[in-house]
Amino acid sequence: MPKWVLIVEDDSAVLEVLETMLSERYKVITATNGKEAVNNYRMFKPDIVLMDIMMPVMDGIEATKEIKSKYPNAKIIGVTAFASQKGKEILEAGALEIIEKPFTKKKLIETIEKYLMNE
């Protein structure tokens, strides 16, 4: 059975690249801000979330806190170009780890698989 990945990213070009990278291997759901991410998590209960940090409406840190408060077992990976400033905050909010932009498809899939292998 395919695994579900929720990609949360406000940059439409980056979102499209991520979707293309992952859609041949996973079922992909997307959100363009933290509020959508929380709603989509509640509706779809994806196996893993790729959470951008810097977004309008609700940032990735707030969205991670909200998802983790309702779904403590949620697997969330922070995705950011600002790991040095924001990385610690998203980890404290409950993310498992951070992938720093730019990254390769191989690195992305290896990171996702690391957390999905235990299911």
Secondary structure, DSSP 8 states (H G I E B T S, - for coil): ---EEEEE-S-HHHHHHHHHHHHTTSEEEEESSHHHHHHHHHHH--SEEEEESS-SSS-HHHHHHHHHHH-TT--EEEEES-HHHHHHHHHHHT-SEEEESS--HHHHHHHHHHHHTT-
